[in-house]
């Protein structure tokens, strides 16, 4: 199980690093093509927007794994360890409920709807279902990470880290 | 108020107090309220659609770029040069080191958009330096934290981009220019407190540096400050959009820290990219979830209900605006700035516009107001980072913070009731009518 988690989070990290590099290069190319080549590129803006959706949605799964999401920890921090552990399990379940219902279920419907209706983007002609497929994918990853967190919480007596932290 | 609003509010706060990530709180509360109006399947699909749609914006692309350039500048030796420049310019005034701290935070804010980055980059150098010269760690931490918030107003500023989206299309260029005067006003107000504090406690005043040294330090900081002219000049001059300016800022910061200062190695870059992805994703998930929530709000006409309620309480703009400010200060103490701007802009902006306030002025007001929340307990993120950097505790920092809160509130009142502070500069540059 732990090996599996490590492998998918390593792939996730690589994809995100590459996406960030790609987004910088895409917009740089847009500026370059307009000023130096005098022929503004027509597809860079759309491409960059789609990469941002992928960074935002897939990155959300990564930030969940690294426990970097913003939250209010003042009350949970004052709880006794057993209560804190139970609360943490409840939090993980809440996150999984959201990931399963909105991201996996709603997201999959959104993807299939766009594929069936052949909704394509204006410049690249990409099917929007493909763009939106980041949502169910991220939902599945969040569910996997969340289940893994619950297993660890059940095995461990001490609740070390909070699910989210108060820092940006 | 109707049932939907109550379900939305109650479920949001229960989840928030449980320490569920704030983006998930917004998403789940929206889902719960939406199933009161439609079946589960269309509700879940709508939220998924709104999440992706909310992120799908070219203007939002500026955010990962300013996050990445801020990370690079924090580690790339740029902060150090800004501090030395400020030291050479105002270090010999009464309370010199505290003033240098404020000015360095403002300069850092002028090239990056993150108050937390400014706090750790400037504070980790300035607080020990202030301690060495007899200032208390608490005072150093208080000054750093409050000064770092000026970066929220001084462009480039991610929160102003987020506000531009939340308000439904206020010009980012106009907002950026509008932020300068209020940001500088806050900085000057904080500096005044610092000087008075230093005179009262008879802190030593350092000698003036010879002119040649001053010039040398200013010159060393020029390449960093040149970024301001490229980014902001380019946006105001209409040469490029805020997003394109962000990409240029990333390249410039990389060229400076990797190529010229050589303080970041090429093999450190993937980790910086990943960190920028993480921070971007946190913000984007909040934006996506909030956009689903504001869809729900307008679907159920909640903003109109709240707007009517406020205007029923009083038709005096002075009273209503004060009330909005007080509510936002309480909100800001509990909820981070990004979700607070996204949640409360669609609710309060219509009220403010009814009272004749422009969306530009409202944007500056809400950001300045929530900046106070960034440095107030119980959850002020900047305050916590500052305490950690200064190795002091939240209990001790409150006393030196009090006069700083007072002047921040004073400037907030000025910004609320004097439109010219926010609107004069954008009008001068022809960015608003």
Interface residues (C-beta under 8 A of the other chain):
Chain A: X13 X16 X17 X19 X20 X21 X23 X24 X27 X28 X30 X31 X45 X48 X49 X50 X52 X53 X55 X56 X57 X58 X59 X60 X62 X63 X64 X66 X68 X69 X70 X71 X72 X73 X74 X75 X76 X87 X90 X91 X94 X95 X97 X98 X101 X102 X103 X105 X106 X107 X109 X110 X113 X131 X132 X134 X135 X162 X163 X164 X166 X167 X168
Chain B: X15 X16 X17 X18 X19 X20 X21 X22 X23 X24 X27 X28 X31 X40 X41 X43 X44 X45 X46 X47 X48 X49 X51 X52 X55 X56 X57 X58 X60 X61 X64 X65 X68 X114 X116 X240 X243 X244 X246 X247 X248 X250 X251 X270 X273 X274 X276 X277 X278 X279 X280 X281 X282 X284 X285 X286 X287 X288 X334 X335 X336 X337 X338 X339 X378 X379 X381 X384 X385
